Amino acid sequence: MAVPVEEAIAALSTFSLEDEQPEVQGPGVWVSTERGATESPIEYSDVSAYRLSLSEDTKALNQLNALTQEGKEMASVLYTYRSCVKALPQLPDSMKQSQADLYLETYQVLDLEMSRLREIQRWQASASSKLAADMQRFSRPERRINGPTISHLWSMLKLLDVLVQLDHLKNAKASIPNDFSWYKRTFTQVSGQWQDTDSMREELDDLQIFLSTRWAILLNLHVEMFRVNNVEDILQVLIVFVVESLELDFALLFPERHILLRVLPVLVVLVTSSEKDSESLYKRVKINRLINIFKNEAVIPAFPDLHLSPAAILKELSTYFPKFSSQTRLLTLPAPHELPPREAQEYQRHYLIINHIGAIRAEHDDFVIRFASAMNQLLLLKSTDGSDVEWSKEVKGNMYDMIVEGFQLLSRWTARIWEQCAWKFSRPCKDASPSFSDYEKVVRYNYSAEERKALVELVSYIKSVGSMMQRCDTLVADALWETIHSEVQDFVQNTLATMLRTTFRKKKDLSRILSDMRTLSADWMANTNKSESELQSSQHGGEESKANIFYPRAVAPTAAQVHCLQFLIYEVVSGGNLRRPGGLFGNSGSEIPVNDLKQLETFFYKLGFFLHILDYSATVATLTDLGFLWFREFYLESSRVIQFPIECSLPWMLVDCVLESPNSGLLESVLMPFDIYNDSAQQALVLLKQRFLYDEIEAEVDHCFDIFVTKLCETIFTYYKSWAASELLDPSFLFASDNAEKYAVQPIRLNMLLKITRVKLLGRMINLRSLITEWMNKVFRENIEFLFGRFECQDLCAIVELEKLLDVLKHSHELLSRDLSVDSFSLMLNEMQENISLVSFSSRLASQIWSEMQSDFLPNFILCNTTQRFIRSSRTVPVQKPSVPSVKPSFYCGTQDLNSAHQSFARLHSGFFGIPHMFSVVRLLGSRSLPWLIRALLDHISNKITLLEPMITGLQDSLPKSIGLLPFDGGVTGCVRLVKEHLNWETKSELKAEVLHGIKEIGSVLYWMGLLDIVLREKDSMDFMQTAPWLGLLPGADGQIATSQDGGDSPVVSLFKSTAAAMVSYPGCPSPTSFHIMSKQAEAADLLYKANLNTGSVLEYALAFTSAALDKYCNKWSAAPKTGFIDITISKDFYRIYSGLQIGYLEESAQVPSNSHERLGDSVAWGGCTIIYLLGQQLHFELFDFSYQILNIAEVEAASVMQTHKNSQFSVKGWEALLEAMKKARRLNNHVFSMLKARCPLEEKTACAIKQSGAPIHRIKFDNTVSAFETLPQKGS
Amino acid sequence: MARAGGITNAVNVGIAVQADWENREFISHISLNVRRLFDFLVQFEATTKSKLASLNEKLDVLERRLELLEVQVGNASANPSLFAT
């Protein structure tokens, strides 16, 4: 369906172009544009329109530019040349018959490469002859041609620079002569059958001489130049131009500056090697100026990994140019490797960025503020209608100044990086071990951590300022054009007019030149001035005319106009005489006043910079291009390897430096070094035109980015874990700690990085945020997995530590979720617990806890009733468990210090299981898995009782038919002996031990349930206090729960009902049905929460379950009384069995008192007494327990002994330990019985009455039962 | 000595230069606005891509939750006896 145009436009106007993406990368150009201003796009073909007789100059200028372009391409071929010989196979002896074929194939492959080298040889010969011829053209006095123009001088210098670089590359590439030797060898082998090979051989010999001779190109150029005389004049003009440009230094960008620095030593050698008077140069340029330049620039960048040294070049060239050897002052300059230590320190202070980063930082901050202010002014100007002309001009002029300053800053900063690299290449690391390669000495181990950090900072400044300037290109373009137009017109129509009226009134030749300037560049229609007005003014003689006011016009001069203006200014100053002494704008011998010269000079250099402003995008791209930091062709050549590992790659070294740096402020710059890869890839494709280089860069970027994402995510994860652990640390611990700072976490601003959805990388857009999110989801799961695995390698006492670590993880997840959309923690926890399904009631953790209880806790732990703790028995066999896996600190609490602090707390809860551990179990399992665990434990009790039954039957068989009360006559000794006779269990010690162990385990489970009951009651109380106000529950009389409304709705139901009623009557509500549904849901919630109020006790439930399990054995373990009276002779009830076991256990423990608590603990009492209580035998046990009777007899015996021997001390000789143990057992048993009576009261079992005659009246017997018996589920039913 | 300067027929050259200024003003104005239009399109594309990334992120979260719910419902449907009370 077509949308109306008006609606589409209206919708589009609401679309905001602002997004929340931070700018942490450099400028990225979507569409590459060619240069349009620095080099004339139409090759200065419009110059002839101005009829300045510059056609020859223009033709030669274009020819030189074309040669320079070709030379750059050939330099790329040489620079990226990789050895072919290393790829040649070596034939084994068994394949010698194929040697001829191998030679032929090798020749064909190498011929392809050698043809390119041959092409280079031919090109350099042609270029040298043309350059020499071009120079000679301006040296003949009989020729009357105009020129050379300044653009022509620049073209000469650039071509000379290309020739010098080609020579340097040829000198440095050792594989080229080697490959050529192989080529010649194969040619000799395969050319036996060919005809007319003499010319080819001669050609090969020429090529070999060319490739093997150092500085062959320069020597050839020298021969071509001095084939005729008089070329010294143009060389001196070039030197003067170079020296003055370098000394002024405000109009040059760093590529131009480096070109001049590379060319100057060669020019000096050429001019001083002439047969003519070589000292004439120093009349125009003092030798000290040259020496100062060469001294200040000890190292000059030539290629990304090749540096030049003027001093070294001069020394080396002196052996090829004999006349230059006499220049002793130039030859005594030290080369970089010859520098004394003190001078090296001076140079190091100059070259290393770390010494200037403070000043650069101040420059950057100041410039950014002023640039933003100028931009705001410009935007304000554009949004104001009919603004003041003066204000408009001021604002736009200020913007122009900001742009110029920005270019100069970028140029200076990028040049500093180039020069630092050149310096580092010239001075390898001195502490390197012999195993280091050359590249590792100059790059990998040559930058200290501080130097890398400074380099990252400077790269970030360059990229951010470049990005800022790139972004406002179309906003400032018309302002820049208007300002440049205004500057040109002001010079042409005001300054030149003044000069014509004053300085040049009587100099007709110079006046004509000035008039020509006005003719070719004046925009007369831009002001109110007319040529007629000027004529009238001049006719009136000395009448003063007012300064012209220009109307703004946003159009800039063309390259041809700038070109011609510079040429004419140069003609005015120099008069066209190449031999005129003095400098370019030197005032010695000049007839022009100083002020006028100053104005001409200033405007001359401004014109040069105009071209960079007009070529805005290309200039920004050139000045922010840092791709040279990646290239290392020369060192690949000398190291004889295919490629270096990424640890040797400077961009990756910077990224790694940021990630590993403790300074977290650098982290926002972590993506800046990746722009270096973007730049180098662009260079590989566009400049060097080598596909294999791009492939290598792409492979490295893929590898580095993967590692970067991994390291960054680890940093993020570690940071958030440390942050969470630090926040959850106990405050009192921090207060008591001597050094609390080590537990504090330094904040890191990560929210910017976490927002990035578009990282520009080799033309692709990468969503970094989704990568980080994906990694975080994975690592949180891995952390949970590790914590569970670690818990599974330890005993149940580690549950508290597990909960603490999961709390840290949960809190770190909560902190991270503020900036990143990761999966919810409960989802991840359920996943790792393996209970995502709605019908999953067990979980991995619950299964582990149950397994641990079954196999280790219940058998091996003993209860201490006083401390309410389970501790490990010392008599257990160690359980074989897998060792705890070792991981990085971030999987615990983030840092080593926080891990140590956490372990201090964890150690407090290790070695025992108590209330804190039960709290952890409840919180970790939750209401979902806890019932499963409870059911498993209850089934365990049932199984234990079933297992005990045959063993107790075995014990019962050994008992006599009746056991009476112990007689007092025999005393303690006699009673103990009598008990042993009754029991007759000596032959069943193993059976006794097993029964005791089983009872102990039942007791442990029941006590565990008691702890669980305490914890759950506390939790339920908290839940109740939260829900009570909503349900309308109040504390009533006698501790009962009362309701705030009499039979009405609870507050939550009333609230939603009233809301629904109000919404129904409200006309503006679109869907009142939703509120009705909410009202119904409130009623459902009310019912659900009220039902939960009457939850029973877990301990009572466990006791009821145990009682039900015991019912099956009631008849076997409880004899029914035959009469209505207590039968004191019953011998096979359970209380008799337990009584016998107890006294035996006490006798054993009395013999080794120190180990009494480490045998079975207090669980035995809990187990045995619970069974006795639930079987209804408590009173019988308390009356007829053997230990209790012995205690009574001991008291009687002690009293009688005191009466008989009044003077002797109280003692029942030999039985003190046993009696003491019996007293402890009685106290513990009484405690257990009172607890059981409180938690699980029994109904009256039997009732009977006795007639007055003494005969009993029998009643109906009630079954043994408890309150909740009827509701128990039957297993398997 | 070469005689620099001396534009022949200076009046005609001046007239041509004047016309050239005015023509290039028009051309500069057109080309600048075309570049501004292009800049807008580039920024629109980047912003839209960023908003789509945010939307995609939200959809991913919803998709994961939906997948979880489907698994839970599937397990519940496979065991109907557990819910028969």
Boltz contact constraints between the chains, C-beta under 6 A:
constraints:
  - contact:
      token1: [A, 17]
      token2: [B, 43]
      max_distance: 6.0
  - contact:
      token1: [A, 17]
      token2: [B, 47]
      max_distance: 6.0
  - contact:
      token1: [A, 19]
      token2: [B, 47]
      max_distance: 6.0
  - contact:
      token1: [A, 19]
      token2: [B, 50]
      max_distance: 6.0
  - contact:
      token1: [A, 21]
      token2: [B, 50]
      max_distance: 6.0
  - contact:
      token1: [A, 30]
      token2: [B, 42]
      max_distance: 6.0
  - contact:
      token1: [A, 51]
      token2: [B, 7]
      max_distance: 6.0
  - contact:
      token1: [A, 51]
      token2: [B, 8]
      max_distance: 6.0
  - contact:
      token1: [A, 144]
      token2: [B, 2]
      max_distance: 6.0
  - contact:
      token1: [A, 146]
      token2: [B, 2]
      max_distance: 6.0
  - contact:
      token1: [A, 146]
      token2: [B, 4]
      max_distance: 6.0
  - contact:
      token1: [A, 474]
      token2: [B, 35]
      max_distance: 6.0
  - contact:
      token1: [A, 474]
      token2: [B, 36]
      max_distance: 6.0
  - contact:
      token1: [A, 474]
      token2: [B, 39]
      max_distance: 6.0
  - contact:
      token1: [A, 477]
      token2: [B, 32]
      max_distance: 6.0
  - contact:
      token1: [A, 478]
      token2: [B, 32]
      max_distance: 6.0
  - contact:
      token1: [A, 512]
      token2: [B, 5]
      max_distance: 6.0
  - contact:
      token1: [A, 512]
      token2: [B, 6]
      max_distance: 6.0
  - contact:
      token1: [A, 513]
      token2: [B, 5]
      max_distance: 6.0
  - contact:
      token1: [A, 516]
      token2: [B, 5]
      max_distance: 6.0
  - contact:
      token1: [A, 516]
      token2: [B, 7]
      max_distance: 6.0
  - contact:
      token1: [A, 519]
      token2: [B, 7]
      max_distance: 6.0
  - contact:
      token1: [A, 519]
      token2: [B, 10]
      max_distance: 6.0
  - contact:
      token1: [A, 519]
      token2: [B, 13]
      max_distance: 6.0
  - contact:
      token1: [A, 519]
      token2: [B, 14]
      max_distance: 6.0
  - contact:
      token1: [A, 520]
      token2: [B, 17]
      max_distance: 6.0
  - contact:
      token1: [A, 523]
      token2: [B, 21]
      max_distance: 6.0
  - contact:
      token1: [A, 553]
      token2: [B, 25]
      max_distance: 6.0
  - contact:
      token1: [A, 555]
      token2: [B, 24]
      max_distance: 6.0
  - contact:
      token1: [A, 555]
      token2: [B, 25]
      max_distance: 6.0
  - contact:
      token1: [A, 555]
      token2: [B, 28]
      max_distance: 6.0
  - contact:
      token1: [A, 571]
      token2: [B, 4]
      max_distance: 6.0
  - contact:
      token1: [A, 576]
      token2: [B, 1]
      max_distance: 6.0
  - contact:
      token1: [A, 576]
      token2: [B, 2]
      max_distance: 6.0
  - contact:
      token1: [A, 576]
      token2: [B, 4]
      max_distance: 6.0
  - contact:
      token1: [A, 757]
      token2: [B, 50]
      max_distance: 6.0
  - contact:
      token1: [A, 757]
      token2: [B, 53]
      max_distance: 6.0
  - contact:
      token1: [A, 767]
      token2: [B, 53]
      max_distance: 6.0
  - contact:
      token1: [A, 821]
      token2: [B, 57]
      max_distance: 6.0
  - contact:
      token1: [A, 821]
      token2: [B, 61]
      max_distance: 6.0
  - contact:
      token1: [A, 836]
      token2: [B, 71]
      max_distance: 6.0
  - contact:
      token1: [A, 837]
      token2: [B, 72]
      max_distance: 6.0
  - contact:
      token1: [A, 837]
      token2: [B, 75]
      max_distance: 6.0
  - contact:
      token1: [A, 838]
      token2: [B, 72]
      max_distance: 6.0
  - contact:
      token1: [A, 838]
      token2: [B, 75]
      max_distance: 6.0
  - contact:
      token1: [A, 838]
      token2: [B, 76]
      max_distance: 6.0
  - contact:
      token1: [A, 839]
      token2: [B, 75]
      max_distance: 6.0
  - contact:
      token1: [A, 839]
      token2: [B, 79]
      max_distance: 6.0
  - contact:
      token1: [A, 839]
      token2: [B, 82]
      max_distance: 6.0
